[in-house]
Amino acid sequence: MIRPLPANTRITAAAAVVETLNDPRCLLALLERLPPVDLAAYLRGRQFSDCHAIDITLPCGTTATTLETLLTDAGYPRHAGRRALAADIAALMAVVGTVPLTRQIRLRLERVTTDACRLFHTDTLPLRLVCTYRGAGTDWLDEDACDRNGLGKGDNSGICRDRDGIHRMPEYWAGLMKGNLWPGQQGPLPGGLVHRSPPQYPGEWRLFLSLDGLPA
């Protein structure tokens, strides 16, 4: 469990994601999860350093079988955990697919070894689901600790007013983050969730999934 959640965040069930996100105060809906045994063993027992990044746009309803083929082609080693990983991604895509107007999903799965996204920012899209399968999860800011006027200026200290307002998603949890194009989030300042990749130190890596809900 993580420390008390900020006001812009809700823990929800997969079946209640749409209802949760319809709350205008909610910028992040979290799915509290634990990996199945086969997937946990797969994630812990391998480095995935020979695997290629996957970046592809797929229709809602893409099957686990199709996703396992993508994992195979990207070099993910054969194991019961690979099937479990494909099934989990399919389940998360199904959650994103319940969001109204979502017709396609951009899937990215990659082994991250840098902190290229270390600056706090918002996403210029309606919705993104993120899940860190292995390693430190995504950081996000409490609104009370955030100065949106500092966004885009290359300086986290101008965005984060209080480091106690930085929260981190636990490993394997999934977070559905509203972006600037979520209906009702438009305004003079970016309205999506302010977040970043966690600081990355030498020798560390993350296995990171993002799913972007696209209208067409």
PyMOL commands that place a pseudoatom at each C-alpha (Angstrom):
pseudoatom trace, name=CA, resn=MET, resi=1, chain=A, elem=C, hetatm=0, pos=[0.000, 0.000, 0.000]
pseudoatom trace, name=CA, resn=ILE, resi=2, chain=A, elem=C, hetatm=0, pos=[1.123, 3.572, -0.640]
pseudoatom trace, name=CA, resn=ARG, resi=3, chain=A, elem=C, hetatm=0, pos=[0.872, 6.531, 1.725]
pseudoatom trace, name=CA, resn=PRO, resi=4, chain=A, elem=C, hetatm=0, pos=[-2.356, 8.583, 1.841]
pseudoatom trace, name=CA, resn=LEU, resi=5, chain=A, elem=C, hetatm=0, pos=[-3.447, 9.584, -1.634]
pseudoatom trace, name=CA, resn=PRO, resi=6, chain=A, elem=C, hetatm=0, pos=[-3.673, 13.195, -2.803]
pseudoatom trace, name=CA, resn=ALA, resi=7, chain=A, elem=C, hetatm=0, pos=[-7.045, 14.688, -3.673]
pseudoatom trace, name=CA, resn=ASN, resi=8, chain=A, elem=C, hetatm=0, pos=[-6.486, 14.238, -7.427]
pseudoatom trace, name=CA, resn=THR, resi=9, chain=A, elem=C, hetatm=0, pos=[-6.176, 10.430, -7.141]
pseudoatom trace, name=CA, resn=ARG, resi=10, chain=A, elem=C, hetatm=0, pos=[-8.566, 7.531, -6.579]
pseudoatom trace, name=CA, resn=ILE, resi=11, chain=A, elem=C, hetatm=0, pos=[-8.015, 3.797, -6.105]
pseudoatom trace, name=CA, resn=THR, resi=12, chain=A, elem=C, hetatm=0, pos=[-10.643, 2.008, -8.140]
pseudoatom trace, name=CA, resn=ALA, resi=13, chain=A, elem=C, hetatm=0, pos=[-11.681, -1.333, -9.593]
pseudoatom trace, name=CA, resn=ALA, resi=14, chain=A, elem=C, hetatm=0, pos=[-11.292, -2.055, -13.289]
pseudoatom trace, name=CA, resn=ALA, resi=15, chain=A, elem=C, hetatm=0, pos=[-15.069, -2.214, -13.718]
pseudoatom trace, name=CA, resn=ALA, resi=16, chain=A, elem=C, hetatm=0, pos=[-15.474, 1.254, -12.173]
pseudoatom trace, name=CA, resn=VAL, resi=17, chain=A, elem=C, hetatm=0, pos=[-12.750, 3.094, -14.103]
pseudoatom trace, name=CA, resn=VAL, resi=18, chain=A, elem=C, hetatm=0, pos=[-15.095, 5.157, -16.265]
pseudoatom trace, name=CA, resn=GLU, resi=19, chain=A, elem=C, hetatm=0, pos=[-17.196, 6.238, -13.286]
pseudoatom trace, name=CA, resn=THR, resi=20, chain=A, elem=C, hetatm=0, pos=[-14.040, 7.145, -11.366]
pseudoatom trace, name=CA, resn=LEU, resi=21, chain=A, elem=C, hetatm=0, pos=[-12.568, 9.185, -14.206]
pseudoatom trace, name=CA, resn=ASN, resi=22, chain=A, elem=C, hetatm=0, pos=[-15.850, 11.029, -14.687]
pseudoatom trace, name=CA, resn=ASP, resi=23, chain=A, elem=C, hetatm=0, pos=[-15.162, 12.763, -11.371]
pseudoatom trace, name=CA, resn=PRO, resi=24, chain=A, elem=C, hetatm=0, pos=[-13.624, 16.082, -12.515]
pseudoatom trace, name=CA, resn=ARG, resi=25, chain=A, elem=C, hetatm=0, pos=[-11.443, 16.179, -9.386]
pseudoatom trace, name=CA, resn=CYS, resi=26, chain=A, elem=C, hetatm=0, pos=[-9.820, 12.857, -10.292]
pseudoatom trace, name=CA, resn=LEU, resi=27, chain=A, elem=C, hetatm=0, pos=[-6.776, 13.041, -12.581]
pseudoatom trace, name=CA, resn=LEU, resi=28, chain=A, elem=C, hetatm=0, pos=[-5.442, 9.565, -11.796]
pseudoatom trace, name=CA, resn=ALA, resi=29, chain=A, elem=C, hetatm=0, pos=[-7.336, 6.293, -11.308]
pseudoatom trace, name=CA, resn=LEU, resi=30, chain=A, elem=C, hetatm=0, pos=[-5.164, 3.570, -9.751]
pseudoatom trace, name=CA, resn=LEU, resi=31, chain=A, elem=C, hetatm=0, pos=[-5.694, -0.167, -10.056]
pseudoatom trace, name=CA, resn=GLU, resi=32, chain=A, elem=C, hetatm=0, pos=[-4.151, -1.940, -7.048]
pseudoatom trace, name=CA, resn=ARG, resi=33, chain=A, elem=C, hetatm=0, pos=[-2.605, -5.187, -8.340]
pseudoatom trace, name=CA, resn=LEU, resi=34, chain=A, elem=C, hetatm=0, pos=[-0.314, -8.098, -7.566]
pseudoatom trace, name=CA, resn=PRO, resi=35, chain=A, elem=C, hetatm=0, pos=[1.280, -10.160, -10.372]
pseudoatom trace, name=CA, resn=PRO, resi=36, chain=A, elem=C, hetatm=0, pos=[0.348, -13.822, -10.792]
pseudoatom trace, name=CA, resn=VAL, resi=37, chain=A, elem=C, hetatm=0, pos=[3.050, -16.293, -9.759]
pseudoatom trace, name=CA, resn=ASP, resi=38, chain=A, elem=C, hetatm=0, pos=[4.250, -17.123, -13.294]
pseudoatom trace, name=CA, resn=LEU, resi=39, chain=A, elem=C, hetatm=0, pos=[4.557, -13.467, -14.245]
pseudoatom trace, name=CA, resn=ALA, resi=40, chain=A, elem=C, hetatm=0, pos=[6.337, -12.544, -11.017]
pseudoatom trace, name=CA, resn=ALA, resi=41, chain=A, elem=C, hetatm=0, pos=[8.910, -15.289, -11.632]
pseudoatom trace, name=CA, resn=TYR, resi=42, chain=A, elem=C, hetatm=0, pos=[9.351, -14.153, -15.232]
pseudoatom trace, name=CA, resn=LEU, resi=43, chain=A, elem=C, hetatm=0, pos=[9.925, -10.529, -14.266]
pseudoatom trace, name=CA, resn=ARG, resi=44, chain=A, elem=C, hetatm=0, pos=[12.363, -11.321, -11.474]
pseudoatom trace, name=CA, resn=GLY, resi=45, chain=A, elem=C, hetatm=0, pos=[14.404, -13.931, -13.242]
pseudoatom trace, name=CA, resn=ARG, resi=46, chain=A, elem=C, hetatm=0, pos=[15.358, -12.076, -16.411]
pseudoatom trace, name=CA, resn=GLN, resi=47, chain=A, elem=C, hetatm=0, pos=[17.083, -8.884, -17.511]
pseudoatom trace, name=CA, resn=PHE, resi=48, chain=A, elem=C, hetatm=0, pos=[15.284, -8.474, -20.898]
pseudoatom trace, name=CA, resn=SER, resi=49, chain=A, elem=C, hetatm=0, pos=[18.354, -6.639, -22.193]
pseudoatom trace, name=CA, resn=ASP, resi=50, chain=A, elem=C, hetatm=0, pos=[18.094, -8.378, -25.589]
pseudoatom trace, name=CA, resn=CYS, resi=51, chain=A, elem=C, hetatm=0, pos=[14.425, -7.497, -26.062]
pseudoatom trace, name=CA, resn=HIS, resi=52, chain=A, elem=C, hetatm=0, pos=[13.361, -4.849, -28.544]
pseudoatom trace, name=CA, resn=ALA, resi=53, chain=A, elem=C, hetatm=0, pos=[10.965, -2.068, -27.641]
pseudoatom trace, name=CA, resn=ILE, resi=54, chain=A, elem=C, hetatm=0, pos=[7.408, -2.513, -28.903]
pseudoatom trace, name=CA, resn=ASP, resi=55, chain=A, elem=C, hetatm=0, pos=[5.559, 0.542, -30.222]
pseudoatom trace, name=CA, resn=ILE, resi=56, chain=A, elem=C, hetatm=0, pos=[2.393, -0.263, -32.147]
pseudoatom trace, name=CA, resn=THR, resi=57, chain=A, elem=C, hetatm=0, pos=[-1.187, 0.957, -32.498]
pseudoatom trace, name=CA, resn=LEU, resi=58, chain=A, elem=C, hetatm=0, pos=[-3.786, -1.795, -32.166]
pseudoatom trace, name=CA, resn=PRO, resi=59, chain=A, elem=C, hetatm=0, pos=[-7.581, -2.009, -32.156]
pseudoatom trace, name=CA, resn=CYS, resi=60, chain=A, elem=C, hetatm=0, pos=[-9.453, -2.375, -28.903]
pseudoatom trace, name=CA, resn=GLY, resi=61, chain=A, elem=C, hetatm=0, pos=[-10.110, -6.039, -28.237]
pseudoatom trace, name=CA, resn=THR, resi=62, chain=A, elem=C, hetatm=0, pos=[-6.690, -7.271, -29.389]
pseudoatom trace, name=CA, resn=THR, resi=63, chain=A, elem=C, hetatm=0, pos=[-6.235, -10.775, -28.027]
pseudoatom trace, name=CA, resn=ALA, resi=64, chain=A, elem=C, hetatm=0, pos=[-3.573, -12.143, -25.709]
pseudoatom trace, name=CA, resn=THR, resi=65, chain=A, elem=C, hetatm=0, pos=[-2.534, -14.533, -28.485]
pseudoatom trace, name=CA, resn=THR, resi=66, chain=A, elem=C, hetatm=0, pos=[-1.741, -11.620, -30.799]
pseudoatom trace, name=CA, resn=LEU, resi=67, chain=A, elem=C, hetatm=0, pos=[0.128, -9.856, -28.021]
pseudoatom trace, name=CA, resn=GLU, resi=68, chain=A, elem=C, hetatm=0, pos=[2.223, -12.932, -27.236]
pseudoatom trace, name=CA, resn=THR, resi=69, chain=A, elem=C, hetatm=0, pos=[3.242, -13.060, -30.889]
pseudoatom trace, name=CA, resn=LEU, resi=70, chain=A, elem=C, hetatm=0, pos=[4.414, -9.443, -30.572]
pseudoatom trace, name=CA, resn=LEU, resi=71, chain=A, elem=C, hetatm=0, pos=[6.389, -10.358, -27.449]
pseudoatom trace, name=CA, resn=THR, resi=72, chain=A, elem=C, hetatm=0, pos=[7.957, -13.325, -29.226]
pseudoatom trace, name=CA, resn=ASP, resi=73, chain=A, elem=C, hetatm=0, pos=[8.950, -11.200, -32.206]
pseudoatom trace, name=CA, resn=ALA, resi=74, chain=A, elem=C, hetatm=0, pos=[10.477, -8.624, -29.833]
pseudoatom trace, name=CA, resn=GLY, resi=75, chain=A, elem=C, hetatm=0, pos=[12.716, -11.263, -28.292]
pseudoatom trace, name=CA, resn=TYR, resi=76, chain=A, elem=C, hetatm=0, pos=[10.933, -11.958, -25.006]
pseudoatom trace, name=CA, resn=PRO, resi=77, chain=A, elem=C, hetatm=0, pos=[12.033, -15.463, -23.955]
pseudoatom trace, name=CA, resn=ARG, resi=78, chain=A, elem=C, hetatm=0, pos=[9.635, -18.361, -23.938]
pseudoatom trace, name=CA, resn=HIS, resi=79, chain=A, elem=C, hetatm=0, pos=[8.119, -19.034, -20.520]
pseudoatom trace, name=CA, resn=ALA, resi=80, chain=A, elem=C, hetatm=0, pos=[4.716, -19.399, -18.885]
pseudoatom trace, name=CA, resn=GLY, resi=81, chain=A, elem=C, hetatm=0, pos=[5.306, -15.864, -17.659]
pseudoatom trace, name=CA, resn=ARG, resi=82, chain=A, elem=C, hetatm=0, pos=[5.398, -14.583, -21.231]
pseudoatom trace, name=CA, resn=ARG, resi=83, chain=A, elem=C, hetatm=0, pos=[1.868, -15.869, -21.723]
pseudoatom trace, name=CA, resn=ALA, resi=84, chain=A, elem=C, hetatm=0, pos=[0.895, -14.251, -18.432]
pseudoatom trace, name=CA, resn=LEU, resi=85, chain=A, elem=C, hetatm=0, pos=[2.436, -10.950, -19.546]
pseudoatom trace, name=CA, resn=ALA, resi=86, chain=A, elem=C, hetatm=0, pos=[0.492, -11.048, -22.815]
pseudoatom trace, name=CA, resn=ALA, resi=87, chain=A, elem=C, hetatm=0, pos=[-2.716, -11.845, -20.933]
pseudoatom trace, name=CA, resn=ASP, resi=88, chain=A, elem=C, hetatm=0, pos=[-2.116, -8.994, -18.510]
pseudoatom trace, name=CA, resn=ILE, resi=89, chain=A, elem=C, hetatm=0, pos=[-1.501, -6.470, -21.281]
pseudoatom trace, name=CA, resn=ALA, resi=90, chain=A, elem=C, hetatm=0, pos=[-4.683, -7.665, -23.009]
pseudoatom trace, name=CA, resn=ALA, resi=91, chain=A, elem=C, hetatm=0, pos=[-6.620, -7.164, -19.773]
pseudoatom trace, name=CA, resn=LEU, resi=92, chain=A, elem=C, hetatm=0, pos=[-5.249, -3.641, -19.342]
pseudoatom trace, name=CA, resn=MET, resi=93, chain=A, elem=C, hetatm=0, pos=[-6.075, -2.825, -22.964]
pseudoatom trace, name=CA, resn=ALA, resi=94, chain=A, elem=C, hetatm=0, pos=[-9.618, -3.982, -22.267]
pseudoatom trace, name=CA, resn=VAL, resi=95, chain=A, elem=C, hetatm=0, pos=[-9.818, -1.511, -19.370]
pseudoatom trace, name=CA, resn=VAL, resi=96, chain=A, elem=C, hetatm=0, pos=[-8.651, 1.349, -21.602]
pseudoatom trace, name=CA, resn=GLY, resi=97, chain=A, elem=C, hetatm=0, pos=[-11.120, 0.193, -24.236]
pseudoatom trace, name=CA, resn=THR, resi=98, chain=A, elem=C, hetatm=0, pos=[-14.059, 0.807, -21.871]
pseudoatom trace, name=CA, resn=VAL, resi=99, chain=A, elem=C, hetatm=0, pos=[-13.353, 4.554, -21.888]
pseudoatom trace, name=CA, resn=PRO, resi=100, chain=A, elem=C, hetatm=0, pos=[-15.833, 6.281, -24.229]
pseudoatom trace, name=CA, resn=LEU, resi=101, chain=A, elem=C, hetatm=0, pos=[-14.564, 7.267, -27.697]
pseudoatom trace, name=CA, resn=THR, resi=102, chain=A, elem=C, hetatm=0, pos=[-11.528, 4.975, -27.453]
pseudoatom trace, name=CA, resn=ARG, resi=103, chain=A, elem=C, hetatm=0, pos=[-11.222, 3.086, -30.741]
pseudoatom trace, name=CA, resn=GLN, resi=104, chain=A, elem=C, hetatm=0, pos=[-7.522, 2.248, -30.892]
pseudoatom trace, name=CA, resn=ILE, resi=105, chain=A, elem=C, hetatm=0, pos=[-4.723, 1.899, -28.381]
pseudoatom trace, name=CA, resn=ARG, resi=106, chain=A, elem=C, hetatm=0, pos=[-1.088, 2.804, -28.848]
pseudoatom trace, name=CA, resn=LEU, resi=107, chain=A, elem=C, hetatm=0, pos=[0.947, 0.189, -26.976]
pseudoatom trace, name=CA, resn=ARG, resi=108, chain=A, elem=C, hetatm=0, pos=[4.537, 0.809, -25.906]
pseudoatom trace, name=CA, resn=LEU, resi=109, chain=A, elem=C, hetatm=0, pos=[6.534, -1.731, -23.924]
pseudoatom trace, name=CA, resn=GLU, resi=110, chain=A, elem=C, hetatm=0, pos=[10.202, -1.041, -23.302]
pseudoatom trace, name=CA, resn=ARG, resi=111, chain=A, elem=C, hetatm=0, pos=[13.137, -1.644, -21.037]
pseudoatom trace, name=CA, resn=VAL, resi=112, chain=A, elem=C, hetatm=0, pos=[14.022, 1.810, -19.706]
pseudoatom trace, name=CA, resn=THR, resi=113, chain=A, elem=C, hetatm=0, pos=[17.594, 2.509, -18.580]
pseudoatom trace, name=CA, resn=THR, resi=114, chain=A, elem=C, hetatm=0, pos=[17.637, 6.331, -18.628]
pseudoatom trace, name=CA, resn=ASP, resi=115, chain=A, elem=C, hetatm=0, pos=[15.677, 9.140, -17.003]
pseudoatom trace, name=CA, resn=ALA, resi=116, chain=A, elem=C, hetatm=0, pos=[14.925, 10.997, -20.224]
pseudoatom trace, name=CA, resn=CYS, resi=117, chain=A, elem=C, hetatm=0, pos=[11.408, 11.842, -18.942]
pseudoatom trace, name=CA, resn=ARG, resi=118, chain=A, elem=C, hetatm=0, pos=[12.646, 13.088, -15.564]
pseudoatom trace, name=CA, resn=LEU, resi=119, chain=A, elem=C, hetatm=0, pos=[10.936, 16.486, -15.942]
pseudoatom trace, name=CA, resn=PHE, resi=120, chain=A, elem=C, hetatm=0, pos=[7.412, 16.840, -14.605]
pseudoatom trace, name=CA, resn=HIS, resi=121, chain=A, elem=C, hetatm=0, pos=[4.978, 17.232, -17.496]
pseudoatom trace, name=CA, resn=THR, resi=122, chain=A, elem=C, hetatm=0, pos=[1.470, 16.539, -18.730]
pseudoatom trace, name=CA, resn=ASP, resi=123, chain=A, elem=C, hetatm=0, pos=[0.420, 14.441, -21.731]
pseudoatom trace, name=CA, resn=THR, resi=124, chain=A, elem=C, hetatm=0, pos=[-1.210, 16.011, -24.786]
pseudoatom trace, name=CA, resn=LEU, resi=125, chain=A, elem=C, hetatm=0, pos=[-3.761, 13.258, -25.314]
pseudoatom trace, name=CA, resn=PRO, resi=126, chain=A, elem=C, hetatm=0, pos=[-7.015, 12.195, -23.638]
pseudoatom trace, name=CA, resn=LEU, resi=127, chain=A, elem=C, hetatm=0, pos=[-5.824, 9.247, -21.535]
pseudoatom trace, name=CA, resn=ARG, resi=128, chain=A, elem=C, hetatm=0, pos=[-2.756, 7.141, -20.858]
pseudoatom trace, name=CA, resn=LEU, resi=129, chain=A, elem=C, hetatm=0, pos=[-2.458, 3.977, -18.777]
pseudoatom trace, name=CA, resn=VAL, resi=130, chain=A, elem=C, hetatm=0, pos=[0.976, 3.293, -17.307]
pseudoatom trace, name=CA, resn=CYS, resi=131, chain=A, elem=C, hetatm=0, pos=[2.285, 0.205, -15.546]
pseudoatom trace, name=CA, resn=THR, resi=132, chain=A, elem=C, hetatm=0, pos=[5.851, -0.465, -14.434]
pseudoatom trace, name=CA, resn=TYR, resi=133, chain=A, elem=C, hetatm=0, pos=[6.193, -4.235, -14.443]
pseudoatom trace, name=CA, resn=ARG, resi=134, chain=A, elem=C, hetatm=0, pos=[9.661, -4.143, -12.966]
pseudoatom trace, name=CA, resn=GLY, resi=135, chain=A, elem=C, hetatm=0, pos=[11.384, -1.237, -11.187]
pseudoatom trace, name=CA, resn=ALA, resi=136, chain=A, elem=C, hetatm=0, pos=[10.325, 2.133, -9.815]
pseudoatom trace, name=CA, resn=GLY, resi=137, chain=A, elem=C, hetatm=0, pos=[6.886, 3.335, -10.879]
pseudoatom trace, name=CA, resn=THR, resi=138, chain=A, elem=C, hetatm=0, pos=[5.808, 6.675, -12.298]
pseudoatom trace, name=CA, resn=ASP, resi=139, chain=A, elem=C, hetatm=0, pos=[5.933, 9.758, -10.027]
pseudoatom trace, name=CA, resn=TRP, resi=140, chain=A, elem=C, hetatm=0, pos=[3.042, 12.222, -9.885]
pseudoatom trace, name=CA, resn=LEU, resi=141, chain=A, elem=C, hetatm=0, pos=[2.282, 15.448, -8.053]
pseudoatom trace, name=CA, resn=ASP, resi=142, chain=A, elem=C, hetatm=0, pos=[-0.362, 16.491, -5.583]
pseudoatom trace, name=CA, resn=GLU, resi=143, chain=A, elem=C, hetatm=0, pos=[-2.098, 19.600, -6.955]
pseudoatom trace, name=CA, resn=ASP, resi=144, chain=A, elem=C, hetatm=0, pos=[-1.274, 21.478, -3.749]
pseudoatom trace, name=CA, resn=ALA, resi=145, chain=A, elem=C, hetatm=0, pos=[2.432, 20.909, -4.452]
pseudoatom trace, name=CA, resn=CYS, resi=146, chain=A, elem=C, hetatm=0, pos=[2.251, 21.820, -8.140]
pseudoatom trace, name=CA, resn=ASP, resi=147, chain=A, elem=C, hetatm=0, pos=[2.805, 25.111, -9.962]
pseudoatom trace, name=CA, resn=ARG, resi=148, chain=A, elem=C, hetatm=0, pos=[1.546, 24.548, -13.510]
pseudoatom trace, name=CA, resn=ASN, resi=149, chain=A, elem=C, hetatm=0, pos=[3.043, 27.843, -14.641]
pseudoatom trace, name=CA, resn=GLY, resi=150, chain=A, elem=C, hetatm=0, pos=[6.442, 26.129, -14.465]
pseudoatom trace, name=CA, resn=LEU, resi=151, chain=A, elem=C, hetatm=0, pos=[5.578, 23.369, -16.928]
pseudoatom trace, name=CA, resn=GLY, resi=152, chain=A, elem=C, hetatm=0, pos=[7.653, 23.235, -20.102]
pseudoatom trace, name=CA, resn=LYS, resi=153, chain=A, elem=C, hetatm=0, pos=[10.486, 25.372, -18.745]
pseudoatom trace, name=CA, resn=GLY, resi=154, chain=A, elem=C, hetatm=0, pos=[12.963, 22.562, -18.071]
pseudoatom trace, name=CA, resn=ASP, resi=155, chain=A, elem=C, hetatm=0, pos=[13.154, 22.968, -14.306]
pseudoatom trace, name=CA, resn=ASN, resi=156, chain=A, elem=C, hetatm=0, pos=[11.404, 20.652, -11.841]
pseudoatom trace, name=CA, resn=SER, resi=157, chain=A, elem=C, hetatm=0, pos=[11.986, 23.112, -9.000]
pseudoatom trace, name=CA, resn=GLY, resi=158, chain=A, elem=C, hetatm=0, pos=[9.718, 25.567, -10.781]
pseudoatom trace, name=CA, resn=ILE, resi=159, chain=A, elem=C, hetatm=0, pos=[6.917, 22.991, -10.921]
pseudoatom trace, name=CA, resn=CYS, resi=160, chain=A, elem=C, hetatm=0, pos=[7.190, 21.117, -7.623]
pseudoatom trace, name=CA, resn=ARG, resi=161, chain=A, elem=C, hetatm=0, pos=[6.704, 23.474, -4.673]
pseudoatom trace, name=CA, resn=ASP, resi=162, chain=A, elem=C, hetatm=0, pos=[6.900, 20.738, -2.028]
pseudoatom trace, name=CA, resn=ARG, resi=163, chain=A, elem=C, hetatm=0, pos=[8.775, 17.449, -2.400]
pseudoatom trace, name=CA, resn=ASP, resi=164, chain=A, elem=C, hetatm=0, pos=[6.375, 15.849, 0.075]
pseudoatom trace, name=CA, resn=GLY, resi=165, chain=A, elem=C, hetatm=0, pos=[3.800, 16.224, -2.687]
pseudoatom trace, name=CA, resn=ILE, resi=166, chain=A, elem=C, hetatm=0, pos=[5.625, 13.726, -4.937]
pseudoatom trace, name=CA, resn=HIS, resi=167, chain=A, elem=C, hetatm=0, pos=[3.913, 10.319, -5.011]
pseudoatom trace, name=CA, resn=ARG, resi=168, chain=A, elem=C, hetatm=0, pos=[5.078, 7.124, -6.714]
pseudoatom trace, name=CA, resn=MET, resi=169, chain=A, elem=C, hetatm=0, pos=[3.046, 4.305, -8.232]
pseudoatom trace, name=CA, resn=PRO, resi=170, chain=A, elem=C, hetatm=0, pos=[3.953, 0.909, -6.808]
pseudoatom trace, name=CA, resn=GLU, resi=171, chain=A, elem=C, hetatm=0, pos=[5.470, -1.713, -9.060]
pseudoatom trace, name=CA, resn=TYR, resi=172, chain=A, elem=C, hetatm=0, pos=[2.831, -3.573, -11.113]
pseudoatom trace, name=CA, resn=TRP, resi=173, chain=A, elem=C, hetatm=0, pos=[-0.009, -1.215, -10.199]
pseudoatom trace, name=CA, resn=ALA, resi=174, chain=A, elem=C, hetatm=0, pos=[-1.716, 0.405, -13.194]
pseudoatom trace, name=CA, resn=GLY, resi=175, chain=A, elem=C, hetatm=0, pos=[-2.549, 4.095, -13.360]
pseudoatom trace, name=CA, resn=LEU, resi=176, chain=A, elem=C, hetatm=0, pos=[-4.959, 5.726, -15.797]
pseudoatom trace, name=CA, resn=MET, resi=177, chain=A, elem=C, hetatm=0, pos=[-3.838, 9.329, -16.156]
pseudoatom trace, name=CA, resn=LYS, resi=178, chain=A, elem=C, hetatm=0, pos=[-5.954, 12.075, -17.667]
pseudoatom trace, name=CA, resn=GLY, resi=179, chain=A, elem=C, hetatm=0, pos=[-4.149, 14.119, -20.302]
pseudoatom trace, name=CA, resn=ASN, resi=180, chain=A, elem=C, hetatm=0, pos=[-4.711, 17.667, -21.484]
pseudoatom trace, name=CA, resn=LEU, resi=181, chain=A, elem=C, hetatm=0, pos=[-7.217, 16.513, -24.132]
pseudoatom trace, name=CA, resn=TRP, resi=182, chain=A, elem=C, hetatm=0, pos=[-9.520, 14.731, -21.695]
pseudoatom trace, name=CA, resn=PRO, resi=183, chain=A, elem=C, hetatm=0, pos=[-12.939, 16.433, -22.070]
pseudoatom trace, name=CA, resn=GLY, resi=184, chain=A, elem=C, hetatm=0, pos=[-13.139, 19.348, -19.671]
pseudoatom trace, name=CA, resn=GLN, resi=185, chain=A, elem=C, hetatm=0, pos=[-9.397, 19.556, -18.965]
pseudoatom trace, name=CA, resn=GLN, resi=186, chain=A, elem=C, hetatm=0, pos=[-8.695, 22.296, -21.511]
pseudoatom trace, name=CA, resn=GLY, resi=187, chain=A, elem=C, hetatm=0, pos=[-7.912, 25.762, -20.164]
pseudoatom trace, name=CA, resn=PRO, resi=188, chain=A, elem=C, hetatm=0, pos=[-5.248, 28.449, -19.973]
pseudoatom trace, name=CA, resn=LEU, resi=189, chain=A, elem=C, hetatm=0, pos=[-2.888, 25.963, -18.286]
pseudoatom trace, name=CA, resn=PRO, resi=190, chain=A, elem=C, hetatm=0, pos=[-2.358, 22.249, -19.052]
pseudoatom trace, name=CA, resn=GLY, resi=191, chain=A, elem=C, hetatm=0, pos=[-5.030, 20.295, -17.185]
pseudoatom trace, name=CA, resn=GLY, resi=192, chain=A, elem=C, hetatm=0, pos=[-3.735, 16.726, -17.255]
pseudoatom trace, name=CA, resn=LEU, resi=193, chain=A, elem=C, hetatm=0, pos=[-1.978, 14.873, -14.449]
pseudoatom trace, name=CA, resn=VAL, resi=194, chain=A, elem=C, hetatm=0, pos=[1.493, 16.283, -13.723]
pseudoatom trace, name=CA, resn=HIS, resi=195, chain=A, elem=C, hetatm=0, pos=[3.908, 13.347, -13.652]
pseudoatom trace, name=CA, resn=ARG, resi=196, chain=A, elem=C, hetatm=0, pos=[7.417, 12.154, -14.549]
pseudoatom trace, name=CA, resn=SER, resi=197, chain=A, elem=C, hetatm=0, pos=[9.574, 9.066, -14.860]
pseudoatom trace, name=CA, resn=PRO, resi=198, chain=A, elem=C, hetatm=0, pos=[11.318, 8.348, -11.546]
pseudoatom trace, name=CA, resn=PRO, resi=199, chain=A, elem=C, hetatm=0, pos=[14.987, 9.280, -11.103]
pseudoatom trace, name=CA, resn=GLN, resi=200, chain=A, elem=C, hetatm=0, pos=[17.125, 6.527, -12.610]
pseudoatom trace, name=CA, resn=TYR, resi=201, chain=A, elem=C, hetatm=0, pos=[20.479, 5.571, -11.141]
pseudoatom trace, name=CA, resn=PRO, resi=202, chain=A, elem=C, hetatm=0, pos=[23.355, 3.658, -12.812]
pseudoatom trace, name=CA, resn=GLY, resi=203, chain=A, elem=C, hetatm=0, pos=[22.622, -0.047, -13.143]
pseudoatom trace, name=CA, resn=GLU, resi=204, chain=A, elem=C, hetatm=0, pos=[18.872, 0.346, -12.601]
pseudoatom trace, name=CA, resn=TRP, resi=205, chain=A, elem=C, hetatm=0, pos=[16.223, -0.406, -15.208]
pseudoatom trace, name=CA, resn=ARG, resi=206, chain=A, elem=C, hetatm=0, pos=[12.467, -0.575, -15.575]
pseudoatom trace, name=CA, resn=LEU, resi=207, chain=A, elem=C, hetatm=0, pos=[10.118, -2.658, -17.702]
pseudoatom trace, name=CA, resn=PHE, resi=208, chain=A, elem=C, hetatm=0, pos=[7.516, -0.074, -18.584]
pseudoatom trace, name=CA, resn=LEU, resi=209, chain=A, elem=C, hetatm=0, pos=[4.161, -0.279, -20.360]
pseudoatom trace, name=CA, resn=SER, resi=210, chain=A, elem=C, hetatm=0, pos=[2.048, 2.606, -21.607]
pseudoatom trace, name=CA, resn=LEU, resi=211, chain=A, elem=C, hetatm=0, pos=[-1.317, 2.376, -23.329]
pseudoatom trace, name=CA, resn=ASP, resi=212, chain=A, elem=C, hetatm=0, pos=[-2.724, 5.497, -25.003]
pseudoatom trace, name=CA, resn=GLY, resi=213, chain=A, elem=C, hetatm=0, pos=[-6.453, 5.594, -25.657]
pseudoatom trace, name=CA, resn=LEU, resi=214, chain=A, elem=C, hetatm=0, pos=[-7.003, 7.043, -29.140]
pseudoatom trace, name=CA, resn=PRO, resi=215, chain=A, elem=C, hetatm=0, pos=[-10.308, 8.121, -30.694]
pseudoatom trace, name=CA, resn=ALA, resi=216, chain=A, elem=C, hetatm=0, pos=[-9.562, 6.729, -34.175]
for i in range(1, 216): cmd.bond("trace and resi %d" % i, "trace and resi %d" % (i + 1))
show_as sticks, trace
zoom trace
